[in-house]
């Protein structure tokens, strides 16, 4: 099985190619929101090195969030569009799941991603399995959450600077999710027969959208634009 994965929910975007042995090639770049074109170019480059074409890909995958509202949609749309055009299935994996799986830890893992200012996304895992679907909370509440969760030694992963952590917890990695991690986890999902149709692949938004209201009534704005 050959799989092509996209990730663009953080400050960097990435593409990874994987087969039954695991990830075999990857690319990453810092391109803001103008990433769709370069990600496709990177995908073609990875396929060229592997002497493959898009038609050789059995499954497409995307990291579905949480993360940047616009960024998540780019990776999801790329995976869905290519899969639809090539009549292939897709796999969507969560960003917090990717972070936790990168550690390959057998005990408690807390995966963290920045949310709105002063808040974080938190996903709890134990033995490699999710204990919840992830949620948002003020960064100042993370200490109490971890302290109440377990007295076992736990690991924290994710690009969030915490004010303090309980003594039994260690923050071991400050990385964002990557397409390599996405591909590794998506291969497991696909191998288990849980890939889906392109239309079923959706972004995962845990927090409510941050949409500001116009400072003036729309009618007044329209009038101003006509003057």
C-alpha positions as a printed Julia matrix, in Angstrom:
227×3 Matrix{Float64}:
   0.0    0.0     0.0
   1.21   3.5    -0.87
  -0.1    6.59    0.93
   0.36  10.34    0.43
  -0.29  12.58    3.44
  -0.74  16.35    3.87
  -0.47  18.51    7.0
  -0.96  22.29    7.14
  -2.65  23.09   10.46
   0.32  24.85   12.11
   2.95  27.44   11.2
   4.6   25.01    8.77
   3.15  22.68    6.16
   4.4   19.26    5.11
   3.87  16.35    2.75
   4.91  12.73    3.29
   4.94   9.58    1.21
   4.64   6.19    2.92
   4.38   2.53    2.06
   4.0   -0.66    4.07
   7.43  -0.14    5.63
   6.55   3.34    6.93
   7.3    6.9     5.72
   9.76   6.87    2.8
  10.01  10.59    1.97
   8.88  13.96    3.27
   8.98  17.71    2.62
   8.15  20.68    4.83
   8.04  24.44    4.32
   7.04  27.7     5.99
   4.66  29.32    3.52
   1.84  30.85    5.56
  -1.55  30.19    3.98
  -0.24  30.13    0.38
   0.6   26.44    0.58
  -1.65  24.46   -1.77
   0.49  24.96   -4.9
   3.87  24.31   -3.23
   2.46  21.27   -1.43
   1.34  19.77   -4.74
   4.73  20.54   -6.24
   6.39  18.88   -3.26
   4.13  15.84   -3.6
   5.09  15.47   -7.25
   8.74  15.76   -6.27
   8.44  13.01   -3.66
   6.64  10.79   -6.14
   9.29  11.46   -8.77
  12.1   10.4    -6.44
  10.18   7.21   -5.69
   9.49   6.69   -9.42
   5.75   6.8    -8.8
   2.83   8.78  -10.15
  -0.29  10.04   -8.4
  -2.18   7.1    -9.94
   0.07   4.75   -7.93
  -1.22   6.12   -4.61
  -3.69   3.78   -2.92
  -4.77   6.11   -0.09
  -4.59   9.85    0.53
  -4.48  11.28    4.05
  -4.73  14.58    5.87
  -4.2   15.85    9.39
  -7.69  17.19   10.14
  -6.96  19.35   13.2
  -7.5   21.01   15.52
  -5.29  23.87   14.39
  -5.4   26.83   12.03
  -8.93  27.26   10.64
  -7.68  28.01    7.11
  -4.64  25.74    7.24
  -6.6   22.62    8.15
  -8.93  23.14    5.2
  -5.99  23.24    2.77
  -4.65  19.79    3.71
  -8.16  18.3     3.84
  -9.11  19.78    0.47
  -5.92  18.54   -1.2
  -6.44  14.99    0.07
 -10.14  14.97   -0.84
  -9.64  16.44   -4.32
  -6.85  14.05   -5.3
  -8.7   11.06   -3.87
 -11.91  11.99   -5.68
 -10.1   12.5    -8.99
  -8.29   9.17   -8.7
 -11.17   7.16   -7.17
  -9.09   6.47   -4.06
 -10.11   6.39   -0.36
  -8.91   8.86    2.27
  -7.91   8.82    5.92
  -8.21  11.74    8.31
  -6.21  11.72   11.53
  -6.37  14.2    14.39
  -3.5   16.55   15.16
  -3.48  15.6    18.85
  -3.46  11.91   17.88
  -0.44  12.51   15.63
   1.46  14.22   18.44
   0.72  11.42   20.88
   1.57   8.66   18.41
   4.93  10.3    17.63
   6.02   9.53   21.21
   5.01   5.86   20.96
   4.65   5.86   24.75
   2.96   3.12   26.74
   1.8    5.37   29.61
  -0.13   8.64   29.98
   0.47  11.25   27.27
  -0.95  14.78   27.18
  -0.93  16.31   23.69
  -1.17  20.1    23.56
  -1.65  22.63   20.77
  -2.14  26.4    21.05
  -5.72  27.59   20.63
  -6.88  31.17   21.03
  -4.78  33.48   23.2
  -4.31  32.02   26.66
  -6.06  28.76   25.75
  -4.86  25.34   24.56
  -6.2   22.2    22.94
  -5.64  19.19   25.19
  -5.92  15.55   24.22
  -5.35  12.74   26.76
  -3.92   9.35   25.77
  -2.92   6.22   27.66
  -1.25   3.17   26.18
  -1.46   4.85   22.8
  -5.26   5.1    22.97
  -7.27   8.35   23.23
  -9.19   8.88   26.46
 -11.3   11.69   24.99
 -11.85  13.6    21.75
  -9.82  16.59   22.93
 -11.06  19.89   24.29
 -10.0   23.48   24.88
  -9.14  25.0    28.24
  -7.29  28.0    29.69
  -3.57  27.29   29.8
  -3.61  27.99   33.54
  -5.96  25.02   34.1
  -3.63  22.44   32.56
  -1.65  21.93   35.79
  -4.76  20.99   37.77
  -6.01  18.79   34.92
  -2.78  16.79   34.8
  -2.46  16.57   38.58
  -6.0   15.2    38.91
  -5.59  12.77   36.02
  -2.89  10.37   37.29
  -0.03   9.9    39.71
   1.88   7.82   37.12
   4.77   9.33   35.22
   3.34  11.11   32.2
   4.72  12.76   29.07
   3.63  16.05   27.5
   4.08  16.8    23.8
   3.2   19.92   21.85
   4.38  23.5    21.18
   2.91  25.08   24.32
   4.95  26.72   27.09
   3.25  25.76   30.35
   3.75  27.93   33.47
   4.33  24.77   35.52
   3.64  21.03   35.44
   3.15  18.44   38.2
   6.3   16.64   39.34
   5.23  13.37   37.71
   4.89  14.98   34.28
   7.68  15.82   31.81
   7.33  18.02   28.73
   9.48  16.07   26.28
   8.73  17.61   22.86
   7.57  21.01   21.65
   6.87  19.98   18.05
   3.81  20.55   15.85
   2.17  17.65   14.0
   3.95  16.65   10.78
   2.93  14.91    7.57
   5.37  12.12    8.48
   3.51  11.46   11.72
   0.21  11.83    9.87
   1.31   9.25    7.28
   2.51   6.79    9.93
  -0.8    6.93   11.8
  -2.91   7.0     8.62
  -1.2    3.82    7.38
  -2.36   2.04   10.52
  -5.92   3.28    9.99
  -5.92   2.29    6.31
  -4.38  -1.13    7.04
  -7.22  -1.77    9.49
  -9.7   -1.13    6.68
 -10.96   2.17    8.06
 -10.28   4.49    5.12
 -13.37   6.4     3.95
 -14.8    8.03    0.84
 -13.48  11.55    0.03
 -16.85  13.16    0.81
 -16.63  11.83    4.38
 -13.34  13.57    5.18
 -14.0   16.68    7.29
 -11.86  19.11    9.33
 -11.94  18.64   13.1
 -12.7   21.93   14.85
 -12.86  21.68   18.64
 -13.01  25.39   19.52
 -15.65  27.79   18.24
 -14.6   30.0    15.34
 -13.11  33.4    16.12
 -15.13  35.7    13.87
 -15.25  39.39   14.67
 -18.35  41.51   14.13
 -18.23  44.54   11.79
 -17.47  47.77   13.64
 -20.16  49.54   11.59
 -23.54  48.38   10.28
 -23.19  46.78    6.86
 -25.4   49.44    5.29
 -23.08  52.17    6.54
 -20.07  50.26    5.22
 -21.74  49.9     1.83
 -22.53  53.6     1.73
 -18.94  54.43    2.55
 -17.68  52.15   -0.17
 -19.87  53.88   -2.75
 -18.62  57.38   -1.89
